[in-house]
């Protein structure tokens, strides 16, 4: 019996080896597919437990930015924001990413404060343009637009801080400047507003910056 078995093994060795390799390849493929499926399910559970985001939230993950429109156990679908991140408008295109990304990438959520948002805009400015002039003009536009919302948002932030026990930012608008390199410096515009008004306020600030920049450049010629 042993001799017969040994003989059969020698005769069918190549076929047995091929079958073993095929079974190993199938097993490896199943492991890889199962791993991705498990990671997606784990990411979905993580999102549900930590409440990272929900439908209607504005988020950014791994360079993808948009408003969440659908969530299931395997992936998240959102409307793309773009093409320019400064504008913040919906492009009309959709983006979908696997929930496994939640395990390895940071999620940025804009509207963590519910109906209000602390919005920041970073504007590069040529180094030779007078920052005092630009900041003064931007404040003259920004502060009146935000004045009506500041008391309400400040009270809301204080309530959130008392209820959730985490530090909330100030509601007053601010315009700051920071050095960057020998060609440009950056002006940081930060303000609090309702989510529905942030793009309107941002665009008014950007429009005023472009007008001021144009005037200052022509003055230096």
Buried (B, 14 or more C-beta within 10 A) or exposed (E): EEEEEEEEEEEEEEEEEEEEEEEEEEEEEEEEEEEEBEBBBBBBEEBEEEEBBEEEBBBBBEEBBBBBBEBEEBBBBBBBBBEEEEBBEBBEEEBEBBBBBBEEBEBEBBBBBEEBBBBEBEBEBEEEBEEEBBBEBBBEBBBEBBEEBBEEBBEBBEEBEEEEEEEBEEBBBBBEBEEEEEEBBBBEBBBBBBBEBBBEBBBBBBEBBEEBBEEBEEEEE
